[in-house]
Amino acid sequence: TTPALDKRAPLMALRHRKPLLSERVVNAAARPFTWLHLPFVTIPVLLALVAFDVWLFGVHGIAGGLRSVLYNPLLLLALLGSVVVATAFHELGHASACRYGGARPGVMGVGLYLVWPAFYCDVTDAYRLNRAGRLRTDLGGVYFNAIFVLLAGAVFLITGEEAALLAAVVQHLIMLQQLLPLLRFDGYY
């Protein structure tokens, strides 16, 4: 007989997981956001994102946001805080997309991916959905990052604070990073 070998944890796995929110709390938090996945909402959101990006990168630029954050360290802390809030909102995007498709999201928590802390949401139940439902669940986080970009743009329009535009740029970089197919981010799945 062949001896049983110990199964080693994959190198690219999320380790040291610690659930922060129960399945019941995640489902309750995701429920109010499921309407954002309706096609007649998704398409205008994506068109608004394209229009905002044309204005931000083609007309306005990002130098003002960089300057304001470099000259005011408090704004740098606010920018870092916005990344944490946007990351939690990202995971809520996965949970709400999973719920919109008819599956039930699980716990939400934090773990260690390679050397970085990372939030996660257990959307294992999404595997029983069809291909479109699984794709919506996988991209739900990036879609919520896009919504966060538009919210940052709205903050700039209301307050005139250039650092909000830098928060939008940082979210774009995070979306690109999430779509990398080589690491176990959203683009991998």
Secondary structure as GFF3:
##gff-version 3
##sequence-region A 1 189
A	DSSP	beta_strand	14	21	.	.	.	ID=ss1
A	DSSP	alpha_helix	23	30	.	.	.	ID=ss2
A	DSSP	three_ten_helix	31	37	.	.	.	ID=ss3
A	DSSP	alpha_helix	39	53	.	.	.	ID=ss4
A	DSSP	pi_helix	54	60	.	.	.	ID=ss5
A	DSSP	alpha_helix	63	71	.	.	.	ID=ss6
A	DSSP	alpha_helix	73	100	.	.	.	ID=ss7
A	DSSP	beta_strand	108	113	.	.	.	ID=ss8
A	DSSP	beta_strand	116	121	.	.	.	ID=ss9
A	DSSP	three_ten_helix	124	128	.	.	.	ID=ss10
A	DSSP	alpha_helix	131	159	.	.	.	ID=ss11
A	DSSP	alpha_helix	163	178	.	.	.	ID=ss12
###
